[in-house]
Amino acid sequence: MDTLYDVVALGELLIDFTQNGQSGQGNPLFEANPGGAPCNVLAMLEKLGNKTAFIGKVGDDFFGHQLKGALKEIGIDTSYLYMDKQIHTTLAMVHTFPDGDRDFSFYRNPGADMMLSADEIPDGIISKSGIFHFGTLSMTHEGVRAATKKALKTAKENRVLVSFDPNLRPPLWESMEDAREQVLYGLDFCDILKISDNEIQWLTGKKDFDEGAEWIQERYSGISLILVSMGKDGSRAYYNGIKAEMPALIRNDTIDTTGAGDTFCGCVLHYVSAHGLDGLSENNLKEMLEFANAAAALVTTRKGALRVMPSREEIALLY
């Protein structure tokens, strides 16, 4: 089957307000960076030459138009980015700590990304994509959850590879039990799982990442590739009985870790898009992780993520 897109993603597109200095009066100044995990992933893929499309919803407001413009500028197909005339674009305030790590406050009660409905899911582009990517922010509320589930069903029926990054944001869930239920639902559909160190511990109850990966593999045999991002400790891949690990590239000029995991995920999906998911060796996995770790390290030296993804040439200079 000929594919229209290498990767199609569904989910949130929002404004990340990132602190960028102080005013003369000592008040924090915030920069309105385009963000949202699924589109960050697509932005990295576009930078590496992949063809991508996004399914989601923003407000028909100043920020919504800013976001649509940013996606077009990067090259992501916005044909299925809807604009809600009633509900405003979702906003996130990113509080950055001295080491570059961060915390989020969301303005999303409701936000436009939650308004995506099942009847707005374009089956045609999902069925003709190489990989369908999603997270759990599109599963926090009933309407957009139904839309996500419809998209997953379409992907599976058409044998499209499914990539899942839970990207857990606890403040957005009514309860962590609800969050867990939706993460487990996602695991049933995915071929590729990208999960962070704290997420795999929360989900499996295992402190050791190897044990956590084994817990997932025992219950969800359909997952071919599990990737654990461990921040400053690097990353691991679990595939067909093979475990590969690569250290992080630590930067002294890190200023903002927002989007590092998404950058990593985009590089992994680029590798899978080029090489497929069959017959990967330990060396293949290490090559994939090394490149993805380098890209993630670079993006931490920049404010935001979506508009500042590193080029292949910039990444290659790091190793």
Secondary structure, 3 states (H helix, E strand, C coil): CCCCEEEEEECCCEEEEEEEEECCCCCEEEEEEEECHHHHHHHHHHHCCCCEEEEEEEECCHHHHHHHHHHHHHCCEEEEEEEECCCCCCEEEEEECCCCCEEEEEECCCCHHHHCCHHHCCHHHHHCEEEEEECCHHHCCHHHHHHHHHHHHHHHHCCCEEEECCCCCHHHCCCHHHHHHHHHHHHHHCCEEEEEHHHHHHHHCCCCHHHHHHHHHHHCCCCCEEEEECHHHCEEEEECCEEEEECCCCCCCCCCCCCHHHHHHHHHHHHHHHHCCCCCCHHHHHHHHHHHHHHHHHHCCCCCCCCCCCCHHHHHCCC
